[in-house]
Amino acid sequence: MSTFNLPDLGEGLQEAEIVSWHVAEGDHVVTDQPLVSVETEKAVVEIPSPQAGHIERLLARPGERMKVGAPLLTFEEGPHADTGTVVGELARSEPRSWRGSSERSATPGAVRASPVGRARAHALGIDLARVRPSGPDGAITRADVEATAANDALQQGKVLRGARKTMALNMARAWREVAHATLHDQADVGTWSGQPDVTARLIRAIVAGCTADPSLNASFDAALASLRINATIDLGLAIDSPDGLFVPVLRDVGRSRPEDWRRQIEAVKKGVRNRSLAPADLSGATITLSNFGTIAGQHAALIVMPPQVAILGAGRISGWPKQTPHNPGLLCALPLSLTFDHRAVTGGEAARFLRAVIADLERPA
């Protein structure tokens, strides 16, 4: 018997939650065949088999959180053990399908579900027999599972899992560690014309703010009481989803173009929807943008995630008559909330950053 342990998943991750197994006890697998899906810092990762052979025992259940290095499964030794060559006894146990549009069973009346839907049900602890299917041929989709989970949440409290649990732990840690302070202001964007890409304008304004005062594009090490100014602007973009808050990173926005930003934004939004982002896509932000005004709200006291020192929030654009007698017309106000870590950033630095952001936003184009 040989044991396969949860491998190092990189990015400093220390634990993961089992989402779903792609194999069963007794199955034959080949090297690099996906064994199990696990959820780490908001990303679902498939772990491949390190060898060929027969699965003797699975040592973890869906929903269980495991430390790196903990045993995942054991491989059989003896007649079933091999190093990649398929021998005559393979026919007794065929590998389970782990890809495809829907997962079907030869058992009459068995529940049909897409692999993503089945994995999501495992992660949320949902019995597939309770889910109303809407997919092709009566297959249960991920959306069907989440609709059932949402209905359950209305009926009773649920233990947080996966991305929701990660969000809760990260927010609690940030609230304990960071000395939060917030500045509120607004930009008059009435000079904008056509159909502006608001997110792109906000990104450009953040680049202008970081150029005016780089101390907000920095990383603070509390243990060493040191502040490192970052050479590139790697922007965390807060994205709302049914699974919780995701903050994928747009890399080096200071040296790329608006069309590049838009391509990156669409790619990470798709990644959030499909839960296909890698851990590297969700780490390393140097400053964050939250465009919460696309839903509701004008101002907010946001949370800074260390080691970052700042997050800019944009509220709902609204208009009212201008108050200055020499410049009548409609003020088109974009509310802004800049929350910063007052351990590392002074009020003056934050104000200069915000002034540069407003000046860029008030440019016609």
Steps between C-alpha positions, in 0.01 A plus 500: 500500500628848410347824626446815293490818710344837420782670305633852538258711294730801480434866583565424869168313535490275806166322467222414256143374508402182315239589235451166322679179416540401135590141590364229729661226707604217268536722192808475281665834423787610280765761570368859488134389498298742719431341838320767698388864485590715800415858584773728630503879524183535289631285215403143413806293408520148355772279649642240257619152585875471562504142371304227329330234706184396683339716767482307827338755730384863497595671825299823484136592448353784289475811716793399722783751543850354489848632573773477237676167556192323640425157340251510212488138386691174485602296197489121499823304489556147379319361193317827431796732536665623180713782366299599197447176305139384484480126574230241447299568815414857392171387349353425842491869595479772238601856587211726579429774250609838633415720202193551286182702478306276739572212729275200445458176688395164367276457803135574409370810673848625598544874531658665196726798558777685323845449657502865611152466646594182685819659638306807611244282675780323689655833598168638629379176657195485272324167436460484121173312542347826633613714206264584214695454172491743209789376284502291181337158537393584852854553631556712809714807437707710736229770488241243611714403799559863599127577474432215744776623731359854495155368588648296785680806631168679527362216710791450738853609576781323316860438598724710278714302257739565214525857377249630755706360787821639349337843468384491863846406629682757283265784595531419870881495476508829308269667751723390789829601341438819302449851638224599258432863407275620216482817289182581306474734201345514154600567140288698254486270197246709310758563227508131403344431163359196322501168684813513715657188646464606863726227636773591252471867600533401866807287425661789312423730793659257747813494282501882514458488877787254543719718278422806713558317829655151465473436875147365449628236258705339773531193720526535878677239712362543852750261658796701368317837498621548142331646193598392148393714205402263218657546157186387315131566557332160530138592548261282697149526353222413745236282328172397659376145445254252656800322654626812675750776430781432254790738435693391189806704407556706184876502451713810438212730405733800507675379185205359305215655302123528560430234239740268687318575826166417343628165370638417844176604669286279276742209551494521880122544510467181298747332733292599802181370340662169406713473816796444268741759643829367631630606843758721325215695335371598844821601674758776489277808468672825598182715516129418455199650321140436607243638256205427727292783351402274210264337752415773755653736751690827489768482768650211697752422773686220325745238632870507410654155453860493630770532388321752274451847646209640295171422325298746289122465487276658234133561577188553292521795260222754559418851382362821648524874413839661548517751784745749343321803346764543226482140382136392494405155381483147626765359731557136407660372820704180530539437876839369610610332822871448564575272796864474603716343770586789730797305639676542167330793324451856627183697447692740275627220277150355471355843418761567229428160346125569502549849352690349206229235454230768487697717258540208259131403525393859426691503171260484202678194353 
